[in-house]
Amino acid sequence: MKKYAFLVLAVSVLVVGCPGSGSKESGTGDDGDVVAKVGEKAIYDKQVEQFLGNLPPQVSSRYGSERIRREIVEGFVSMEMLAGEARRRGIDKREDVKLRLEMLIDQTLAREIEEELKKGITVEEAEIRKYYEDHKDRYGSNLKVHARQITVPTEGEAKTVLEKFRKGEDFAALARQYSKDEHAGKGGNLGIVREGKLTPDLEKVVFSLKEGEVSPAVKTDKGYVILFTDRVSKSSEKPYDQVKKSIERVITREKLNKAVGDLKADIRKKTKVEINDEYFEKYKAQDQQKDAEPPAAGVAEPEGGADE
């Protein structure tokens, strides 16, 4: 029973947020068969099927065909009862509610324009293959290293650190004691370092190290850097057929974004758009005031380099 109650609640919430899913006055054309009525408002089978088609597969697949439709109808009924009560109380006449309804209509229409544009988008096999080859860093084999570093200002200090490490001292402890960069408080922890995430000189060094190995001191514009690898692993390449569908979705989204952007730019050329900059001035002044205020006592600056 609890599972049923949860589904009814979930469907009720989804129905409220689903454009075009509300019930209609009874007898309005070829809307299909009436599956329920709340007062004079009818709920049609077409509405149920439309709503069912918008549900994520992981939701709809968990329930039988009859059960999921029954729960969707219960969701429509619950929504209509509450909406009817809201109208009786005059809530639909409130200005804030009318504004939200207008915004919902505009959002729905904007989404429908996107859907219309999406229908005209095609993705060729060659495009998918090219994307796969151009993004081997994402889909191909990838070397991952869990590394630590110590940064010191002079070569002499770097030699001291290396000597202590080679005598058996812990690298993380040495980082806390000697390192002058933002990772010192975390034992020099850089987290997982993937190819392309470091400067070329440091990347060349860190990916040449074996697990548990320390590097010589590398001179950089920030001082002398010593690198240490805790773990080294290599992810396997993802087969093309395994990622083809996801790549197609990525390309479709990129094309859709461009199409929407082009359409907005074209509409803006033809439409008079005015922005009242005076509206933003008071907020700009507030931001400037906040920036000028000193930080509260006892509040530390956030530390960079989160662990992975």
Backbone as CSV, one residue per row, in Angstrom:
resi,resn,N_x,N_y,N_z,CA_x,CA_y,CA_z,C_x,C_y,C_z
1,MET,0.821,-1.214,0.000,0.000,0.000,0.000,0.854,1.264,0.000
2,LYS,1.983,1.205,0.718,2.848,2.374,0.769,3.405,2.693,-0.614
3,LYS,3.745,1.615,-1.379,4.271,1.835,-2.721,3.218,2.483,-3.610
4,TYR,1.965,2.025,-3.481,0.872,2.613,-4.268,0.693,4.087,-3.913
5,ALA,0.696,4.374,-2.611,0.510,5.756,-2.157,1.622,6.642,-2.680
6,PHE,2.850,6.114,-2.683,3.986,6.897,-3.177,3.822,7.201,-4.662
7,LEU,3.366,6.207,-5.428,3.198,6.404,-6.860,2.117,7.427,-7.154
8,VAL,1.008,7.372,-6.417,-0.059,8.362,-6.599,0.482,9.762,-6.346
9,LEU,1.247,9.926,-5.260,1.818,11.225,-4.928,2.772,11.689,-6.020
10,ALA,3.637,10.777,-6.474,4.609,11.130,-7.506,3.916,11.550,-8.792
11,VAL,2.899,10.799,-9.178,2.159,11.121,-10.394,1.448,12.458,-10.248
12,SER,0.884,12.725,-9.068,0.200,14.004,-8.838,1.156,15.165,-9.046
13,VAL,2.369,15.028,-8.515,3.369,16.088,-8.660,3.768,16.245,-10.117
14,LEU,3.989,15.120,-10.814,4.389,15.174,-12.209,3.296,15.753,-13.090
15,VAL,2.048,15.401,-12.793,0.926,15.915,-13.582,0.876,17.427,-13.505
16,VAL,1.075,17.965,-12.307,1.044,19.416,-12.132,2.115,20.077,-12.978
17,GLY,3.282,19.429,-13.092,4.380,20.018,-13.841,4.426,19.639,-15.298
18,CYS,3.435,18.892,-15.775,3.451,18.412,-17.158,2.565,19.285,-18.027
19,PRO,3.136,20.063,-18.968,2.342,20.936,-19.815,1.315,20.161,-20.621
20,GLY,0.100,20.703,-20.678,-0.934,20.095,-21.500,-1.528,18.847,-20.917
21,SER,-1.275,18.576,-19.622,-1.752,17.318,-19.052,-2.996,17.487,-18.196
22,GLY,-3.524,18.680,-18.112,-4.695,18.900,-17.276,-5.957,18.328,-17.887
23,SER,-6.985,18.163,-17.058,-8.257,17.650,-17.553,-9.015,18.760,-18.273
24,LYS,-10.054,18.347,-19.055,-10.794,19.303,-19.868,-12.279,19.202,-19.587
25,GLU,-13.003,20.240,-20.055,-14.457,20.188,-19.932,-14.977,18.984,-20.722
26,SER,-15.996,18.354,-20.206,-16.548,17.155,-20.843,-17.093,17.473,-22.229
27,GLY,-16.814,16.571,-23.193,-17.388,16.693,-24.530,-16.713,17.709,-25.402
28,THR,-15.384,17.802,-25.383,-14.669,18.780,-26.198,-14.002,18.096,-27.380
29,GLY,-14.785,17.637,-28.362,-14.202,17.120,-29.594,-13.711,15.693,-29.487
30,ASP,-12.673,15.395,-30.313,-12.176,14.024,-30.422,-10.985,13.783,-29.498
31,ASP,-11.163,14.032,-28.217,-10.083,13.827,-27.257,-9.918,12.360,-26.884
32,GLY,-10.807,11.494,-27.339,-10.708,10.080,-27.018,-11.738,9.669,-25.992
33,ASP,-11.524,8.502,-25.413,-12.456,7.975,-24.420,-12.262,8.643,-23.067
34,VAL,-13.368,8.902,-22.386,-13.310,9.453,-21.031,-12.956,8.327,-20.068
35,VAL,-11.907,8.530,-19.273,-11.498,7.505,-18.306,-11.865,7.900,-16.877
36,ALA,-12.187,9.186,-16.661,-12.612,9.636,-15.332,-13.233,11.015,-15.462
37,LYS,-14.065,11.368,-14.483,-14.647,12.703,-14.430,-14.585,13.209,-12.999
38,VAL,-14.280,14.503,-12.878,-14.309,15.174,-11.581,-15.267,16.346,-11.750
39,GLY,-16.482,16.197,-11.252,-17.508,17.188,-11.548,-17.790,17.148,-13.042
40,GLU,-17.667,18.308,-13.699,-17.880,18.371,-15.142,-16.585,18.238,-15.934
41,LYS,-15.464,18.091,-15.238,-14.177,17.968,-15.915,-13.908,16.512,-16.271
42,ALA,-13.521,16.281,-17.518,-13.248,14.923,-17.993,-11.751,14.700,-18.160
43,ILE,-11.337,13.474,-17.908,-9.962,13.048,-18.130,-10.006,11.995,-19.232
44,TYR,-9.229,12.199,-20.294,-9.305,11.347,-21.473,-8.114,10.401,-21.572
45,ASP,-8.336,9.296,-22.299,-7.269,8.306,-22.455,-6.053,8.884,-23.174
46,LYS,-6.279,9.842,-24.095,-5.155,10.453,-24.806,-4.228,11.195,-23.844
47,GLN,-4.830,11.831,-22.838,-4.025,12.538,-21.845,-3.174,11.559,-21.038
48,VAL,-3.781,10.440,-20.686,-3.056,9.426,-19.913,-1.873,8.902,-20.717
49,GLU,-2.113,8.590,-22.005,-1.050,8.030,-22.839,0.048,9.059,-23.094
50,GLN,-0.347,10.324,-23.263,0.642,11.377,-23.463,1.521,11.521,-22.229
51,PHE,0.883,11.497,-21.072,1.638,11.630,-19.832,2.548,10.428,-19.622
52,LEU,2.039,9.240,-19.916,2.829,8.020,-19.762,4.072,8.068,-20.646
53,GLY,3.917,8.625,-21.837,5.051,8.738,-22.754,6.127,9.680,-22.267
54,ASN,5.758,10.606,-21.361,6.730,11.560,-20.826,7.439,11.057,-19.575
55,LEU,6.980,9.929,-19.037,7.616,9.385,-17.832,8.967,8.781,-18.169
56,PRO,9.970,8.925,-17.285,11.255,8.255,-17.496,11.055,6.742,-17.544
57,PRO,11.759,6.043,-18.425,11.599,4.586,-18.542,11.805,3.846,-17.230
58,GLN,12.741,4.346,-16.386,13.002,3.657,-15.123,11.817,3.731,-14.165
59,VAL,10.917,4.695,-14.394,9.705,4.790,-13.574,8.610,3.896,-14.151
60,SER,8.327,4.080,-15.443,7.218,3.334,-16.058,7.472,1.834,-16.101
61,SER,8.737,1.425,-16.214,9.039,-0.003,-16.327,8.867,-0.752,-15.010
62,ARG,8.740,-0.024,-13.911,8.623,-0.673,-12.601,7.201,-1.140,-12.310
63,TYR,6.239,-0.712,-13.120,4.839,-1.018,-12.835,4.170,-1.650,-14.055
64,GLY,3.141,-2.448,-13.825,2.390,-3.067,-14.907,1.600,-2.043,-15.699
65,SER,1.192,-2.412,-16.916,0.478,-1.490,-17.810,-0.813,-0.966,-17.186
66,GLU,-1.592,-1.864,-16.580,-2.854,-1.442,-15.966,-2.608,-0.603,-14.729
67,ARG,-1.663,-1.025,-13.910,-1.420,-0.333,-12.647,-0.913,1.087,-12.864
68,ILE,0.059,1.257,-13.764,0.627,2.583,-13.964,-0.423,3.541,-14.507
69,ARG,-1.295,3.068,-15.392,-2.356,3.930,-15.929,-3.381,4.285,-14.858
70,ARG,-3.701,3.330,-14.014,-4.639,3.611,-12.927,-4.065,4.681,-11.997
71,GLU,-2.771,4.576,-11.714,-2.158,5.551,-10.809,-2.044,6.927,-11.464
72,ILE,-1.810,6.952,-12.770,-1.779,8.230,-13.481,-3.144,8.902,-13.415
73,VAL,-4.193,8.127,-13.634,-5.551,8.677,-13.554,-5.825,9.194,-12.153
74,GLU,-5.415,8.451,-11.123,-5.583,8.921,-9.742,-4.842,10.238,-9.529
75,GLY,-3.674,10.355,-10.165,-2.928,11.609,-10.063,-3.672,12.763,-10.690
76,PHE,-4.266,12.528,-11.870,-5.084,13.552,-12.521,-6.273,13.941,-11.641
77,VAL,-6.926,12.948,-11.071,-8.097,13.203,-10.221,-7.698,14.040,-9.011
78,SER,-6.610,13.665,-8.359,-6.140,14.423,-7.191,-5.837,15.861,-7.565
79,MET,-5.149,16.040,-8.693,-4.813,17.383,-9.133,-6.070,18.203,-9.401
80,GLU,-7.037,17.609,-10.096,-8.242,18.345,-10.460,-9.075,18.712,-9.236
81,MET,-9.144,17.813,-8.256,-9.888,18.128,-7.030,-9.280,19.327,-6.315
82,LEU,-7.953,19.320,-6.192,-7.278,20.421,-5.497,-7.354,21.707,-6.312
83,ALA,-7.208,21.590,-7.646,-7.296,22.779,-8.492,-8.697,23.378,-8.439
84,GLY,-9.719,22.509,-8.426,-11.097,22.992,-8.324,-11.335,23.723,-7.021
85,GLU,-10.795,23.183,-5.935,-10.936,23.843,-4.636,-10.226,25.186,-4.638
86,ALA,-9.045,25.245,-5.294,-8.309,26.508,-5.376,-9.122,27.561,-6.123
87,ARG,-9.795,27.155,-7.189,-10.641,28.097,-7.936,-11.813,28.569,-7.080
88,ARG,-12.418,27.658,-6.331,-13.543,28.039,-5.467,-13.107,29.056,-4.420
89,ARG,-11.855,28.947,-4.008,-11.338,29.895,-3.008,-10.785,31.168,-3.640
90,GLY,-10.814,31.254,-4.956,-10.344,32.455,-5.636,-8.841,32.561,-5.761
91,ILE,-8.133,31.461,-5.513,-6.669,31.498,-5.572,-6.188,31.785,-6.990
92,ASP,-6.943,31.316,-7.994,-6.547,31.547,-9.384,-6.636,33.014,-9.776
93,LYS,-7.275,33.839,-8.944,-7.402,35.271,-9.237,-6.257,36.083,-8.628
94,ARG,-5.450,35.456,-7.770,-4.333,36.181,-7.161,-3.304,36.554,-8.219
95,GLU,-2.732,37.759,-8.084,-1.785,38.242,-9.090,-0.538,37.367,-9.168
96,ASP,-0.038,36.906,-8.006,1.172,36.082,-8.036,0.913,34.749,-8.735
97,VAL,-0.287,34.208,-8.550,-0.634,32.939,-9.203,-0.802,33.148,-10.707
98,LYS,-1.459,34.233,-11.094,-1.632,34.509,-12.521,-0.280,34.696,-13.207
99,LEU,0.648,35.337,-12.505,1.985,35.529,-13.066,2.684,34.191,-13.283
100,ARG,2.571,33.303,-12.291,3.190,31.981,-12.424,2.563,31.177,-13.554
101,LEU,1.241,31.301,-13.729,0.566,30.599,-14.819,1.024,31.126,-16.179
102,GLU,1.181,32.443,-16.276,1.669,33.035,-17.525,3.082,32.552,-17.837
103,MET,3.915,32.484,-16.787,5.285,32.012,-16.978,5.300,30.551,-17.413
104,LEU,4.396,29.753,-16.843,4.319,28.335,-17.204,3.925,28.167,-18.667
105,ILE,2.990,28.996,-19.117,2.577,28.942,-20.526,3.749,29.305,-21.431
106,ASP,4.465,30.385,-21.079,5.609,30.806,-21.891,6.706,29.739,-21.910
107,GLN,6.969,29.133,-20.750,7.983,28.079,-20.683,7.589,26.892,-21.554
108,THR,6.302,26.550,-21.513,5.812,25.424,-22.311,5.964,25.708,-23.801
109,LEU,5.593,26.911,-24.216,5.710,27.277,-25.625,7.170,27.294,-26.071
110,ALA,8.049,27.799,-25.209,9.479,27.822,-25.544,10.019,26.402,-25.711
111,ARG,9.580,25.487,-24.831,10.016,24.089,-24.949,9.494,23.455,-26.239
112,GLU,8.264,23.817,-26.616,7.695,23.258,-27.838,8.451,23.734,-29.080
113,ILE,8.924,24.985,-29.048,9.750,25.484,-30.154,11.016,24.643,-30.265
114,GLU,11.632,24.343,-29.115,12.831,23.500,-29.118,12.527,22.130,-29.709
115,GLU,11.373,21.575,-29.343,10.996,20.262,-29.875,10.805,20.320,-31.391
116,GLU,10.232,21.426,-31.877,10.056,21.581,-33.321,11.406,21.633,-34.027
117,LEU,12.346,22.377,-33.449,13.685,22.467,-34.036,14.395,21.117,-33.999
118,LYS,14.178,20.400,-32.907,14.842,19.097,-32.736,14.419,18.107,-33.817
119,LYS,13.163,18.203,-34.256,12.658,17.286,-35.292,13.436,17.425,-36.597
120,GLY,13.991,18.605,-36.826,14.726,18.837,-38.074,16.203,18.510,-37.995
121,ILE,16.652,17.995,-36.857,18.075,17.693,-36.670,18.365,16.240,-37.027
122,THR,19.381,16.044,-37.834,19.841,14.690,-38.155,21.320,14.573,-37.798
123,VAL,21.717,13.399,-37.374,23.119,13.133,-37.036,23.588,11.949,-37.866
124,GLU,24.582,12.181,-38.699,25.088,11.133,-39.578,26.081,10.238,-38.838
125,GLU,26.191,9.019,-39.319,27.135,8.053,-38.741,28.562,8.604,-38.748
126,ALA,28.922,9.280,-39.840,30.276,9.840,-39.953,30.541,10.886,-38.875
127,GLU,29.521,11.657,-38.516,29.673,12.664,-37.465,29.949,12.009,-36.113
128,ILE,29.211,10.934,-35.846,29.388,10.225,-34.572,30.781,9.627,-34.497
129,ARG,31.210,9.004,-35.591,32.537,8.388,-35.632,33.632,9.436,-35.434
130,LYS,33.492,10.579,-36.091,34.491,11.647,-35.960,34.554,12.161,-34.529
131,TYR,33.388,12.342,-33.909,33.352,12.812,-32.519,34.074,11.818,-31.612
132,TYR,33.837,10.547,-31.852,34.481,9.486,-31.062,35.996,9.561,-31.200
133,GLU,36.473,9.723,-32.436,37.917,9.775,-32.673,38.523,11.058,-32.109
134,ASP,37.770,12.161,-32.174,38.279,13.455,-31.688,38.273,13.568,-30.171
135,HIS,37.574,12.660,-29.500,37.466,12.729,-28.038,37.951,11.435,-27.397
136,LYS,39.095,10.985,-27.857,39.680,9.764,-27.309,40.042,9.926,-25.833
137,ASP,40.277,11.173,-25.417,40.575,11.400,-23.999,39.380,11.044,-23.126
138,ARG,38.178,11.086,-23.709,36.966,10.766,-22.958,36.547,9.307,-23.131
139,TYR,36.731,8.801,-24.345,36.244,7.454,-24.639,37.364,6.422,-24.792
140,GLY,38.581,6.903,-25.016,39.690,5.975,-25.180,40.312,5.593,-23.850
141,SER,41.419,4.838,-23.930,42.122,4.467,-22.704,42.694,5.723,-22.070
142,ASN,42.723,5.773,-20.774,43.095,6.989,-20.069,43.918,6.641,-18.836
143,LEU,45.108,7.211,-18.765,45.985,6.973,-17.626,45.576,7.878,-16.475
144,LYS,45.400,7.298,-15.290,45.025,8.062,-14.105,46.055,7.827,-13.011
145,VAL,46.485,8.907,-12.406,47.499,8.831,-11.355,46.998,9.575,-10.129
146,HIS,47.078,8.928,-8.975,46.803,9.632,-7.723,48.138,10.143,-7.215
147,ALA,48.280,11.474,-7.178,49.593,12.066,-6.909,49.564,13.066,-5.759
148,ARG,50.766,13.321,-5.249,50.991,14.360,-4.245,52.149,15.219,-4.715
149,GLN,52.203,16.444,-4.199,53.321,17.298,-4.573,53.776,18.151,-3.395
150,ILE,55.030,18.529,-3.464,55.613,19.463,-2.500,56.241,20.586,-3.305
151,THR,55.924,21.815,-2.961,56.491,22.981,-3.630,57.303,23.789,-2.626
152,VAL,58.576,23.995,-2.938,59.458,24.776,-2.056,60.139,25.856,-2.887
153,PRO,60.561,26.958,-2.255,61.103,28.081,-3.026,62.517,27.891,-3.559
154,THR,63.322,27.057,-2.909,64.723,26.944,-3.326,65.107,25.500,-3.635
155,GLU,66.161,25.362,-4.425,66.663,24.038,-4.778,67.231,23.331,-3.559
156,GLY,67.819,24.116,-2.646,68.375,23.532,-1.429,67.304,22.874,-0.574
157,GLU,66.169,23.543,-0.428,65.064,22.958,0.343,64.531,21.699,-0.339
158,ALA,64.505,21.718,-1.658,64.046,20.539,-2.395,64.961,19.349,-2.129
159,LYS,66.269,19.588,-2.107,67.223,18.509,-1.824,67.027,17.964,-0.415
160,THR,66.744,18.863,0.532,66.509,18.440,1.921,65.297,17.525,2.003
161,VAL,64.222,17.915,1.326,62.993,17.113,1.333,63.244,15.738,0.721
162,LEU,63.940,15.704,-0.410,64.210,14.428,-1.078,65.068,13.509,-0.211
163,GLU,66.039,14.084,0.459,66.894,13.281,1.346,66.075,12.668,2.471
164,LYS,65.194,13.465,3.066,64.362,12.960,4.165,63.418,11.855,3.672
165,PHE,62.877,12.034,2.466,61.979,11.007,1.928,62.734,9.705,1.693
166,ARG,63.924,9.817,1.121,64.705,8.615,0.820,65.190,7.903,2.079
167,LYS,65.190,8.622,3.187,65.556,7.998,4.464,64.346,7.362,5.146
168,GLY,63.176,7.456,4.484,62.001,6.763,4.998,60.904,7.631,5.571
169,GLU,61.060,8.959,5.531,60.007,9.825,6.073,58.799,9.851,5.123
170,ASP,57.630,10.038,5.698,56.378,10.013,4.940,56.240,11.259,4.067
171,PHE,55.874,11.060,2.791,55.774,12.183,1.858,54.703,13.171,2.292
172,ALA,53.546,12.668,2.733,52.456,13.554,3.155,52.876,14.417,4.339
173,ALA,53.611,13.810,5.283,54.087,14.563,6.449,55.097,15.623,6.026
174,LEU,55.954,15.281,5.076,56.929,16.253,4.572,56.228,17.406,3.859
175,ALA,55.157,17.090,3.142,54.397,18.140,2.454,53.807,19.122,3.456
176,ARG,53.237,18.605,4.533,52.657,19.481,5.557,53.732,20.356,6.201
177,GLN,54.934,19.818,6.338,56.008,20.546,7.017,56.703,21.556,6.106
178,TYR,56.939,21.185,4.847,57.797,22.002,3.987,57.076,22.712,2.832
179,SER,55.995,22.137,2.328,55.401,22.670,1.104,54.803,24.058,1.302
180,LYS,54.927,24.873,0.274,54.440,26.254,0.336,53.257,26.500,-0.613
181,ASP,52.637,25.432,-1.111,51.493,25.647,-2.004,50.180,25.349,-1.285
182,GLU,49.077,25.481,-2.014,47.745,25.353,-1.414,47.388,23.928,-1.024
183,HIS,48.199,22.957,-1.441,47.912,21.553,-1.123,48.639,21.072,0.133
184,ALA,49.441,21.941,0.729,50.277,21.523,1.861,49.457,20.972,3.018
185,GLY,48.347,21.637,3.350,47.528,21.213,4.479,46.892,19.853,4.294
186,LYS,46.857,19.374,3.063,46.290,18.051,2.766,47.374,17.049,2.407
187,GLY,48.560,17.307,2.916,49.655,16.380,2.656,50.092,16.377,1.207
188,GLY,49.890,17.503,0.518,50.277,17.611,-0.883,49.353,16.896,-1.842
189,ASN,48.182,16.481,-1.372,47.274,15.646,-2.163,46.703,16.397,-3.369
190,LEU,46.961,15.884,-4.569,46.399,16.440,-5.797,45.163,15.678,-6.249
191,GLY,44.862,14.577,-5.572,43.758,13.726,-5.993,44.118,12.963,-7.257
192,ILE,43.095,12.613,-8.037,43.329,11.893,-9.291,43.776,12.884,-10.360
193,VAL,44.933,12.631,-10.937,45.464,13.478,-12.003,45.329,12.718,-13.317
194,ARG,44.549,13.272,-14.234,44.372,12.649,-15.546,45.191,13.389,-16.592
195,GLU,45.388,12.730,-17.717,46.151,13.355,-18.791,45.504,14.673,-19.204
196,GLY,46.335,15.699,-19.367,45.844,16.996,-19.789,45.468,17.922,-18.655
197,LYS,45.670,17.498,-17.396,45.245,18.304,-16.250,46.387,19.105,-15.618
198,LEU,47.636,18.810,-15.985,48.778,19.523,-15.424,49.505,20.282,-16.529
199,THR,50.418,21.163,-16.129,51.262,21.822,-17.117,52.110,20.755,-17.804
200,PRO,52.488,20.965,-19.050,53.205,19.927,-19.802,54.457,19.399,-19.107
201,ASP,55.232,20.295,-18.472,56.469,19.836,-17.831,56.179,18.918,-16.646
202,LEU,55.179,19.278,-15.824,54.829,18.436,-14.677,54.108,17.163,-15.122
203,GLU,53.288,17.278,-16.167,52.580,16.092,-16.662,53.567,15.047,-17.161
204,LYS,54.574,15.494,-17.880,55.585,14.568,-18.399,56.256,13.806,-17.267
205,VAL,56.494,14.502,-16.166,57.158,13.874,-15.023,56.223,12.909,-14.307
206,VAL,55.006,13.370,-13.972,54.123,12.560,-13.132,53.697,11.271,-13.831
207,PHE,53.524,11.321,-15.158,53.103,10.116,-15.870,54.268,9.190,-16.215
208,SER,55.473,9.635,-15.911,56.631,8.756,-16.103,56.969,7.983,-14.831
209,LEU,56.338,8.375,-13.717,56.635,7.742,-12.431,55.889,6.424,-12.270
210,LYS,56.538,5.488,-11.621,55.878,4.247,-11.238,55.166,4.466,-9.909
211,GLU,54.280,3.562,-9.567,53.547,3.666,-8.304,54.517,3.638,-7.128
212,GLY,54.378,4.655,-6.235,55.247,4.739,-5.064,56.577,5.412,-5.319
213,GLU,56.752,5.970,-6.524,58.027,6.594,-6.891,57.956,8.105,-6.718
214,VAL,59.096,8.722,-6.389,59.180,10.172,-6.222,60.011,10.751,-7.359
215,SER,59.692,11.985,-7.756,60.407,12.617,-8.872,61.558,13.472,-8.363
216,PRO,62.497,13.801,-9.238,63.471,14.838,-8.894,62.738,16.174,-8.776
217,ALA,63.397,17.180,-8.250,62.788,18.506,-8.154,62.665,19.111,-9.554
218,VAL,61.475,19.627,-9.854,61.215,20.248,-11.156,61.083,21.753,-10.952
219,LYS,61.908,22.518,-11.648,61.866,23.973,-11.500,60.677,24.538,-12.272
220,THR,59.845,25.326,-11.581,58.690,25.969,-12.208,58.674,27.440,-11.818
221,ASP,57.712,28.173,-12.344,57.615,29.596,-11.993,57.150,29.812,-10.556
222,LYS,56.704,28.733,-9.882,56.254,28.839,-8.492,57.278,28.271,-7.508
223,GLY,58.393,27.817,-8.020,59.409,27.224,-7.155,59.809,25.853,-7.660
224,TYR,60.285,25.029,-6.748,60.707,23.673,-7.097,59.635,22.681,-6.640
225,VAL,59.173,21.870,-7.583,58.081,20.938,-7.308,58.606,19.506,-7.301
226,ILE,58.217,18.762,-6.248,58.538,17.340,-6.140,57.222,16.576,-6.205
227,LEU,57.150,15.587,-7.074,55.923,14.816,-7.266,56.086,13.388,-6.764
228,PHE,54.990,12.848,-6.241,54.982,11.478,-5.712,53.681,10.812,-6.134
229,THR,53.742,9.570,-6.598,52.538,8.861,-7.035,52.151,7.786,-6.031
230,ASP,50.927,7.905,-5.498,50.382,6.878,-4.600,49.891,5.669,-5.394
231,ARG,49.127,5.960,-6.466,48.514,4.893,-7.261,48.547,5.267,-8.736
232,VAL,48.681,4.258,-9.583,48.651,4.458,-11.029,47.706,3.424,-11.629
233,SER,46.764,3.872,-12.480,45.845,2.935,-13.127,45.533,3.424,-14.535
234,LYS,45.044,2.504,-15.364,44.704,2.851,-16.741,43.325,2.299,-17.061
235,SER,42.415,3.195,-17.436,41.063,2.757,-17.794,41.069,2.191,-19.211
236,SER,40.221,1.213,-19.456,40.171,0.581,-20.773,39.358,1.429,-21.746
237,GLU,39.655,1.278,-23.018,38.948,2.031,-24.050,37.506,1.546,-24.182
238,LYS,36.580,2.500,-24.307,35.170,2.149,-24.477,34.897,1.875,-25.955
239,PRO,34.339,0.707,-26.279,34.057,0.385,-27.682,33.097,1.402,-28.303
240,TYR,33.274,1.644,-29.593,32.448,2.614,-30.313,30.960,2.312,-30.178
241,ASP,30.585,1.049,-30.377,29.165,0.677,-30.319,28.561,0.917,-28.944
242,GLN,29.399,0.873,-27.916,28.909,1.070,-26.544,28.542,2.522,-26.282
243,VAL,29.245,3.451,-26.922,29.036,4.882,-26.641,28.364,5.621,-27.799
244,LYS,28.032,4.906,-28.859,27.470,5.542,-30.052,26.213,6.346,-29.743
245,LYS,25.277,5.754,-29.007,24.014,6.431,-28.701,24.232,7.681,-27.858
246,SER,25.115,7.585,-26.870,25.363,8.748,-26.013,26.029,9.866,-26.803
247,ILE,26.917,9.519,-27.738,27.552,10.532,-28.583,26.512,11.192,-29.487
248,GLU,25.601,10.386,-30.017,24.534,10.937,-30.857,23.700,11.958,-30.081
249,ARG,23.431,11.658,-28.803,22.671,12.611,-27.975,23.461,13.896,-27.752
250,VAL,24.770,13.764,-27.546,25.619,14.942,-27.343,25.606,15.824,-28.586
251,ILE,25.790,15.212,-29.748,25.807,15.980,-30.998,24.447,16.626,-31.256
252,THR,23.384,15.878,-30.978,22.032,16.428,-31.149,21.835,17.649,-30.267
253,ARG,22.268,17.551,-29.008,22.136,18.678,-28.087,22.953,19.868,-28.572
254,GLU,24.164,19.631,-29.074,25.000,20.721,-29.577,24.331,21.403,-30.770
255,LYS,23.783,20.600,-31.679,23.099,21.169,-32.843,21.840,21.921,-32.435
256,LEU,21.128,21.372,-31.445,19.912,22.035,-30.972,20.253,23.366,-30.319
257,ASN,21.302,23.382,-29.507,21.725,24.634,-28.867,22.061,25.693,-29.913
258,LYS,22.750,25.266,-30.970,23.099,26.214,-32.040,21.844,26.700,-32.757
259,ALA,20.924,25.768,-33.041,19.690,26.148,-33.736,18.867,27.129,-32.906
260,VAL,18.772,26.862,-31.601,18.039,27.764,-30.705,18.731,29.118,-30.648
261,GLY,20.060,29.104,-30.540,20.818,30.353,-30.500,20.637,31.172,-31.765
262,ASP,20.685,30.499,-32.914,20.494,31.197,-34.195,19.088,31.778,-34.295
263,LEU,18.093,31.006,-33.837,16.710,31.479,-33.897,16.517,32.698,-32.997
264,LYS,17.081,32.641,-31.786,16.953,33.780,-30.866,17.626,35.021,-31.441
265,ALA,18.793,34.830,-32.064,19.498,35.966,-32.662,18.677,36.571,-33.795
266,ASP,18.048,35.715,-34.593,17.223,36.189,-35.707,15.996,36.938,-35.198
267,ILE,15.352,36.374,-34.168,14.163,37.027,-33.599,14.538,38.361,-32.977
268,ARG,15.690,38.399,-32.320,16.108,39.633,-31.646,16.350,40.761,-32.649
269,LYS,16.817,40.401,-33.847,17.024,41.417,-34.880,15.701,42.052,-35.314
270,LYS,14.635,41.244,-35.282,13.334,41.707,-35.762,12.458,42.282,-34.654
271,THR,12.860,42.047,-33.411,12.014,42.423,-32.275,12.687,43.519,-31.457
272,LYS,11.909,44.484,-31.051,12.440,45.549,-30.202,12.541,45.033,-28.767
273,VAL,13.772,44.898,-28.285,14.020,44.430,-26.922,14.668,45.559,-26.136
274,GLU,14.069,45.934,-25.028,14.595,47.011,-24.191,14.896,46.479,-22.796
275,ILE,16.089,46.752,-22.306,16.499,46.364,-20.956,16.655,47.630,-20.122
276,ASN,15.973,47.699,-19.007,16.048,48.856,-18.122,17.238,48.693,-17.179
277,ASP,18.375,49.291,-17.538,19.593,49.142,-16.742,19.469,49.755,-15.350
278,GLU,18.568,50.716,-15.190,18.397,51.338,-13.872,17.943,50.313,-12.831
279,TYR,17.214,49.309,-13.282,16.742,48.258,-12.373,17.910,47.558,-11.691
280,PHE,19.022,47.401,-12.415,20.154,46.637,-11.894,21.093,47.474,-11.033
281,GLU,20.975,48.799,-11.100,21.933,49.667,-10.423,21.958,49.455,-8.912
282,LYS,20.771,49.304,-8.289,20.739,49.140,-6.831,21.403,47.832,-6.416
283,TYR,21.287,46.815,-7.270,21.913,45.529,-6.954,23.421,45.599,-7.179
284,LYS,23.827,46.391,-8.156,25.249,46.604,-8.394,25.882,47.289,-7.191
285,ALA,25.158,48.271,-6.625,25.656,48.974,-5.436,25.772,48.021,-4.252
286,GLN,24.797,47.120,-4.111,24.846,46.131,-3.024,26.059,45.218,-3.169
287,ASP,26.344,44.799,-4.405,27.495,43.929,-4.658,28.799,44.636,-4.322
288,GLN,28.893,45.906,-4.714,30.106,46.675,-4.431,30.306,46.848,-2.934
289,GLN,29.199,47.033,-2.205,29.288,47.178,-0.755,29.774,45.884,-0.106
290,LYS,29.263,44.748,-0.593,29.692,43.452,-0.053,31.172,43.214,-0.305
291,ASP,31.640,43.579,-1.526,33.047,43.374,-1.874,33.966,44.218,-1.008
292,ALA,33.453,45.391,-0.577,34.278,46.295,0.222,34.342,45.897,1.689
293,GLU,33.398,45.081,2.137,33.373,44.676,3.545,34.477,43.674,3.844
294,PRO,35.187,43.839,4.995,36.228,42.873,5.367,35.595,41.549,5.754
295,PRO,36.312,40.417,5.556,35.754,39.114,5.947,35.526,39.044,7.443
296,ALA,34.513,38.295,7.850,34.202,38.151,9.271,35.358,37.502,10.009
297,ALA,35.559,37.906,11.245,36.652,37.365,12.053,36.475,35.872,12.248
298,GLY,37.597,35.143,12.090,37.564,33.696,12.335,37.120,32.878,11.149
299,VAL,36.810,33.554,10.012,36.394,32.820,8.823,37.597,32.648,7.917
300,ALA,37.999,31.423,7.684,39.174,31.141,6.879,38.816,31.134,5.399
301,GLU,39.795,31.466,4.570,39.600,31.378,3.133,39.493,29.911,2.734
302,PRO,38.654,29.570,1.755,38.544,28.165,1.337,39.844,27.660,0.745
303,GLU,40.137,26.389,1.007,41.367,25.777,0.541,41.141,25.122,-0.795
304,GLY,42.052,25.272,-1.750,41.904,24.656,-3.062,42.375,23.231,-3.054
305,GLY,42.200,22.571,-4.222,42.722,21.220,-4.382,41.984,20.167,-3.606
306,ALA,40.700,20.035,-3.823,39.925,19.036,-3.092,40.383,17.642,-3.451
307,ASP,40.317,16.764,-2.480,40.655,15.365,-2.719,39.655,14.749,-3.668
308,GLU,40.109,13.767,-4.423,39.187,12.986,-5.268,39.186,11.570,-4.777
